[in-house]
Amino acid sequence: MKNAKKVSEESQLSAQPASEKLPEAKRDGLKKGWLKKLRGGLLLVIGYLLSPLSGLVSSTAFTLVIVALIHFKILDTPDLFSTQQSIDILGS
């Protein structure tokens, strides 16, 4: 008889909606947590979308700095394809 009573109590508890089972404090915590997760997700998406732009800006700035250093003759350009110097790669 005790087992039947226990089973009927458990079945009544399982028939209740989830919101009725949770205490009030836990329901408020779920609402706040939901908003934090939504905000975090939005910031993650915005960061993901802006990452190629920041990469483009940084590489462009780097290129401009190198061009300025070459222009003001602070940095020498290498003579990679110079016909005056021939480099014997094969050693023959």
TORPA-4810 file (N, C-alpha, C, O; in nm, 3 decimals):
<nodes>
NODE_1_0.080_-0.119_0.000_0.000_0.000_0.000_0.085_0.126_0.000_0.049_0.226_-0.062_M
NODE_2_0.199_0.122_0.070_0.285_0.238_0.076_0.344_0.268_-0.062_0.358_0.384_-0.101_K
NODE_3_0.377_0.162_-0.136_0.433_0.181_-0.269_0.332_0.244_-0.364_0.368_0.330_-0.445_N
NODE_4_0.206_0.203_-0.354_0.102_0.259_-0.440_0.082_0.407_-0.409_0.063_0.487_-0.500_A
NODE_5_0.086_0.442_-0.283_0.070_0.581_-0.243_0.187_0.665_-0.296_0.167_0.777_-0.343_K
NODE_6_0.310_0.610_-0.288_0.429_0.679_-0.335_0.424_0.701_-0.487_0.460_0.807_-0.536_K
NODE_7_0.379_0.599_-0.559_0.368_0.608_-0.704_0.265_0.711_-0.744_0.286_0.785_-0.840_V
NODE_8_0.154_0.717_-0.674_0.050_0.815_-0.709_0.098_0.957_-0.682_0.064_1.049_-0.757_S
NODE_9_0.177_0.977_-0.576_0.232_1.111_-0.548_0.332_1.151_-0.656_0.334_1.267_-0.699_E
NODE_10_0.415_1.058_-0.698_0.514_1.087_-0.802_0.447_1.117_-0.935_0.493_1.203_-1.011_E
NODE_11_0.338_1.045_-0.964_0.269_1.071_-1.091_0.201_1.207_-1.088_0.191_1.273_-1.191_S
NODE_12_0.153_1.250_-0.972_0.093_1.383_-0.962_0.199_1.491_-0.980_0.174_1.594_-1.043_Q
NODE_13_0.317_1.468_-0.925_0.425_1.565_-0.940_0.472_1.574_-1.085_0.503_1.682_-1.134_L
NODE_14_0.477_1.460_-1.153_0.522_1.462_-1.291_0.418_1.524_-1.384_0.453_1.569_-1.493_S
NODE_15_0.293_1.528_-1.344_0.189_1.587_-1.427_0.189_1.739_-1.418_0.129_1.805_-1.502_A
NODE_16_0.256_1.795_-1.316_0.261_1.940_-1.302_0.359_1.999_-1.404_0.459_1.936_-1.437_Q
NODE_17_0.329_2.119_-1.454_0.424_2.185_-1.544_0.555_2.214_-1.471_0.559_2.223_-1.348_P
NODE_18_0.661_2.228_-1.548_0.794_2.249_-1.489_0.800_2.378_-1.411_0.871_2.387_-1.311_A
NODE_19_0.728_2.480_-1.456_0.733_2.608_-1.386_0.670_2.600_-1.247_0.709_2.675_-1.158_S
NODE_20_0.574_2.510_-1.227_0.511_2.496_-1.096_0.601_2.418_-1.001_0.591_2.435_-0.879_E
NODE_21_0.688_2.334_-1.053_0.776_2.255_-0.968_0.890_2.339_-0.911_0.935_2.314_-0.800_K
NODE_22_0.936_2.438_-0.988_1.050_2.517_-0.945_1.008_2.623_-0.845_0.900_2.681_-0.857_L
NODE_23_1.090_2.648_-0.746_1.062_2.759_-0.656_1.073_2.892_-0.730_1.131_2.899_-0.839_P
NODE_24_1.018_2.996_-0.672_1.013_3.127_-0.735_1.154_3.182_-0.762_1.177_3.243_-0.867_E
NODE_25_1.246_3.162_-0.671_1.382_3.215_-0.687_1.451_3.152_-0.807_1.524_3.220_-0.879_A
NODE_26_1.429_3.023_-0.829_1.493_2.956_-0.942_1.435_3.004_-1.074_1.507_3.015_-1.173_K
NODE_27_1.306_3.033_-1.077_1.245_3.084_-1.201_1.303_3.220_-1.237_1.328_3.247_-1.354_R
NODE_28_1.325_3.307_-1.137_1.383_3.438_-1.164_1.526_3.424_-1.212_1.571_3.497_-1.300_D
NODE_29_1.599_3.327_-1.154_1.735_3.303_-1.197_1.741_3.255_-1.341_1.834_3.290_-1.414_G
NODE_30_1.643_3.175_-1.382_1.641_3.128_-1.521_1.615_3.243_-1.617_1.674_3.247_-1.726_L
NODE_31_1.529_3.336_-1.579_1.502_3.451_-1.665_1.626_3.537_-1.681_1.658_3.580_-1.792_K
NODE_32_1.697_3.564_-1.571_1.818_3.645_-1.578_1.926_3.572_-1.657_1.996_3.634_-1.737_K
NODE_33_1.940_3.444_-1.635_2.040_3.367_-1.708_2.012_3.364_-1.857_2.104_3.366_-1.938_G
NODE_34_1.887_3.360_-1.892_1.846_3.358_-2.033_1.887_3.488_-2.102_1.937_3.487_-2.214_W
NODE_35_1.866_3.601_-2.033_1.902_3.730_-2.091_2.054_3.743_-2.104_2.103_3.800_-2.202_L
NODE_36_2.128_3.692_-2.007_2.274_3.697_-2.013_2.326_3.611_-2.128_2.420_3.650_-2.197_K
NODE_37_2.265_3.495_-2.148_2.307_3.409_-2.258_2.276_3.473_-2.393_2.355_3.463_-2.486_K
NODE_38_2.162_3.539_-2.403_2.126_3.607_-2.526_2.223_3.721_-2.555_2.268_3.736_-2.669_L
NODE_39_2.255_3.800_-2.453_2.350_3.910_-2.469_2.488_3.857_-2.508_2.553_3.913_-2.597_R
NODE_40_2.532_3.752_-2.443_2.661_3.692_-2.476_2.665_3.639_-2.618_2.765_3.654_-2.687_G
NODE_41_2.556_3.577_-2.661_2.549_3.526_-2.798_2.556_3.638_-2.900_2.623_3.625_-3.002_G
NODE_42_2.485_3.747_-2.873_2.488_3.860_-2.966_2.627_3.922_-2.974_2.673_3.957_-3.083_L
NODE_43_2.695_3.936_-2.859_2.830_3.991_-2.860_2.926_3.897_-2.934_3.017_3.943_-3.002_L
NODE_44_2.905_3.768_-2.919_2.989_3.671_-2.989_2.971_3.683_-3.141_3.069_3.679_-3.216_L
NODE_45_2.849_3.697_-3.185_2.821_3.710_-3.328_2.878_3.841_-3.382_2.936_3.843_-3.491_V
NODE_46_2.863_3.949_-3.307_2.917_4.078_-3.351_3.070_4.071_-3.360_3.129_4.120_-3.456_I
NODE_47_3.133_4.009_-3.261_3.278_3.993_-3.265_3.323_3.909_-3.383_3.424_3.940_-3.446_G
NODE_48_3.248_3.804_-3.412_3.282_3.718_-3.526_3.270_3.793_-3.657_3.353_3.777_-3.747_Y
NODE_49_3.166_3.875_-3.668_3.145_3.950_-3.793_3.247_4.062_-3.811_3.282_4.096_-3.924_L
NODE_50_3.296_4.119_-3.701_3.391_4.229_-3.710_3.536_4.182_-3.720_3.623_4.262_-3.752_L
NODE_51_3.563_4.055_-3.694_3.702_4.009_-3.694_3.769_4.021_-3.831_3.886_4.059_-3.835_S
NODE_52_3.703_3.992_-3.944_3.771_4.015_-4.072_3.801_4.163_-4.096_3.902_4.197_-4.157_P
NODE_53_3.712_4.249_-4.049_3.733_4.393_-4.067_3.855_4.438_-3.989_3.936_4.516_-4.040_L
NODE_54_3.870_4.391_-3.864_3.986_4.432_-3.785_4.113_4.375_-3.845_4.217_4.440_-3.841_S
NODE_55_4.107_4.255_-3.900_4.223_4.198_-3.967_4.262_4.278_-4.091_4.380_4.297_-4.119_G
NODE_56_4.162_4.325_-4.163_4.187_4.407_-4.283_4.249_4.540_-4.244_4.341_4.588_-4.311_L
NODE_57_4.200_4.600_-4.137_4.253_4.729_-4.092_4.397_4.714_-4.046_4.482_4.797_-4.080_V
NODE_58_4.426_4.609_-3.969_4.562_4.593_-3.918_4.661_4.562_-4.030_4.773_4.612_-4.029_S
NODE_59_4.620_4.479_-4.127_4.712_4.448_-4.237_4.733_4.571_-4.326_4.842_4.591_-4.379_S
NODE_60_4.630_4.652_-4.344_4.644_4.774_-4.424_4.736_4.872_-4.354_4.820_4.936_-4.418_T
NODE_61_4.722_4.885_-4.222_4.810_4.975_-4.146_4.955_4.927_-4.155_5.046_5.009_-4.171_A
NODE_62_4.976_4.799_-4.144_5.111_4.744_-4.155_5.171_4.774_-4.292_5.287_4.813_-4.302_F
NODE_63_5.093_4.756_-4.397_5.140_4.783_-4.533_5.175_4.930_-4.550_5.277_4.963_-4.611_T
NODE_64_5.092_5.018_-4.496_5.120_5.162_-4.506_5.247_5.200_-4.432_5.323_5.285_-4.479_L
NODE_65_5.271_5.140_-4.318_5.394_5.167_-4.242_5.516_5.122_-4.321_5.616_5.195_-4.328_V
NODE_66_5.510_5.003_-4.380_5.623_4.953_-4.460_5.647_5.043_-4.581_5.762_5.074_-4.612_I
NODE_67_5.542_5.083_-4.649_5.557_5.172_-4.766_5.616_5.306_-4.724_5.701_5.360_-4.794_V
NODE_68_5.573_5.360_-4.610_5.630_5.487_-4.561_5.777_5.471_-4.527_5.857_5.560_-4.557_A
NODE_69_5.815_5.361_-4.465_5.957_5.338_-4.432_6.042_5.326_-4.557_6.156_5.373_-4.560_L
NODE_70_5.988_5.263_-4.660_6.061_5.253_-4.787_6.070_5.389_-4.855_6.173_5.424_-4.912_I
NODE_71_5.961_5.465_-4.850_5.957_5.596_-4.915_6.059_5.692_-4.853_6.127_5.765_-4.926_H
NODE_72_6.070_5.693_-4.721_6.164_5.782_-4.653_6.304_5.722_-4.642_6.389_5.774_-4.570_F
NODE_73_6.327_5.613_-4.714_6.456_5.546_-4.723_6.510_5.504_-4.586_6.631_5.504_-4.563_K
NODE_74_6.420_5.470_-4.498_6.458_5.413_-4.370_6.476_5.263_-4.386_6.560_5.202_-4.319_I
NODE_75_6.399_5.206_-4.473_6.405_5.064_-4.502_6.443_5.046_-4.648_6.382_5.105_-4.737_L
NODE_76_6.545_4.965_-4.672_6.589_4.941_-4.809_6.505_4.832_-4.873_6.462_4.737_-4.808_D
NODE_77_6.484_4.849_-5.003_6.412_4.744_-5.076_6.512_4.639_-5.121_6.622_4.674_-5.164_T
NODE_78_6.477_4.515_-5.111_6.570_4.411_-5.154_6.575_4.403_-5.306_6.476_4.428_-5.375_P
NODE_79_6.692_4.366_-5.357_6.708_4.348_-5.501_6.685_4.202_-5.534_6.780_4.126_-5.556_D
NODE_80_6.561_4.164_-5.538_6.530_4.023_-5.561_6.550_3.982_-5.706_6.596_3.871_-5.733_L
NODE_81_6.516_4.069_-5.799_6.521_4.033_-5.941_6.623_4.119_-6.015_6.603_4.155_-6.131_F
NODE_82_6.730_4.151_-5.949_6.832_4.234_-6.009_6.913_4.152_-6.109_6.948_4.037_-6.083_S
NODE_83_6.942_4.212_-6.225_7.022_4.143_-6.326_7.171_4.162_-6.301_7.252_4.091_-6.360_T
NODE_84_7.207_4.256_-6.215_7.348_4.281_-6.187_7.409_4.170_-6.101_7.525_4.134_-6.120_Q
NODE_85_7.334_4.118_-6.011_7.383_4.013_-5.924_7.314_3.883_-5.962_7.191_3.877_-5.968_Q
NODE_86_7.391_3.782_-5.988_7.331_3.654_-6.014_7.369_3.560_-5.900_7.486_3.550_-5.862_S
NODE_87_7.272_3.493_-5.848_7.294_3.402_-5.737_7.293_3.261_-5.792_7.198_3.220_-5.859_I
NODE_88_7.400_3.187_-5.763_7.410_3.051_-5.810_7.350_2.959_-5.705_7.416_2.923_-5.607_D
NODE_89_7.226_2.921_-5.725_7.154_2.839_-5.627_7.202_2.695_-5.630_7.211_2.632_-5.525_I
NODE_90_7.232_2.642_-5.748_7.270_2.503_-5.761_7.416_2.477_-5.727_7.456_2.363_-5.704_L
NODE_91_7.497_2.583_-5.723_7.636_2.568_-5.687_7.723_2.514_-5.799_7.830_2.459_-5.772_G
NODE_92_7.682_2.526_-5.920_7.760_2.472_-6.031_7.844_2.577_-6.100_7.915_2.546_-6.196_S
</nodes>
